[in-house]
Amino acid sequence: MIPFLDLRAINAAQRDELVAAFERVLDSGWYVMGQELQHFESEYADYCGAAHCVGVGNGLDALVLALRALDIGPGDEVLVPANTYIATWLAASHVGATPVPVEPDPETCNLDPARLEAAITPRTRAVMPVHLYGQPADLDPILAVARRHGLKVVEDGAQAHGARYKGRRLGAHGDAVAWSFYPGKNLGALGDGGAVTTDDAALAERVRTLRNYGSKVKYHNEVIGTNSRLDELQAALLRPKLRTLDEFNRRRAAVAARYLEGLAGVPGLGLPTVADFAEPVWHLFVVRHARRDALAQRLAAAGVGTVIHYPVAPHLQPAYAVLGLARGTLPISERLHEQVLSLPIGPTQTEDQTNAVIAAVRDAVGTMG
Ligand SMILES: *Cc1c(COP(=O)(O)O)cnc(C)c1O
């Protein structure tokens, strides 16, 4: 059996450091908004090359609080990728704005900058590029359109910790970057967590206030804030994990390189492409096949775990029936949702396991005709 992702093994690789972090917090007597959070925030800001990092409760809150801090709200439209995890859309909805989907480039699966301008209306206030699957979106043309039209740019970095765009780490290209530290992400806590990074001091300060009841000084509330804090335990656990992130990302890249080699030329199988501006971190290794469900079934029978990211496009979810975007309105994204399949990838996956997946995929496609 080759699991899709072996989280137990990933965390076991750093067991002693994680136990030490837990004991440090346990014995400190201080569990929310303390030293561990401060250290993690400055370490993660440095890592990303951003001036500021504000820890929050999860990735969705990071997106929501970044939008709120930028004053995006009711009546506003926010451009989002048609092809993303639904959290990106939900963030726009939670601030009272309307998510407006833009189709992806079918090769990179990321937002196609050439399609942005056609989606802009007088109500458009922001664009949210997602670095999907760990592949940086093409930020420069997106930022150029945003500048021309006075739009804010909030990046969704939930799948791309450590990825670089044109040689520079993600973290402060746009106005803000929202991060998730959900356990399965490349930088994952042992529970929920998130952060916002930015070079804008005033924006960071607003997120800091919003995450903590709208309060800078205890029991003095300036705005209607929320409770969304990265707790001391998760911050302490993330610190040793940040120190191994580059090494773990390199191991993911080695798995991806082996897949690209071993799966080249398999008939009907679409492989991920890496744009020349991108240094991806391979959160997922996503292939495409016209008979995706049959492929997934054969791989499951061969003991290979796969996951579909994602089976239903956001605009076709019951939650977004309210937008009235019928099937057929976003054909590129819809086709991707029908064809994508994520193969096992992770920092503890062995070469033997990777080779076994390659053999299983070749075998499965061969018997599918
Ligand atoms: C995981 C994820 C999120 C949400 O993060 P949570 O911490 O689970 O709230 C947002 N966007 C993308 C693209 C994600 O993959």
The ligand as a Gaussian input file, in Angstrom:
#p B3LYP/6-31G(d) Opt

LIG

0 1
 C       -6.152000      24.564000       2.439000
 C       -6.515000      25.717000       1.581000
 C       -7.180000      26.842000       2.105000
 C       -7.787000      26.904000       3.472000
 O       -6.973000      26.652000       4.526000
 P       -7.595000      26.181000       5.927000
 O       -6.456000      26.347000       6.851000
 O       -8.022000      24.774000       5.758000
 O       -8.713000      27.098000       6.247000
 C       -7.364000      27.923000       1.275000
 N       -6.992000      27.908000      -0.008000
 C       -6.389000      26.842000      -0.558000
 C       -5.989000      26.892000      -1.995000
 C       -6.146000      25.701000       0.212000
 O       -5.557000      24.634000      -0.345000

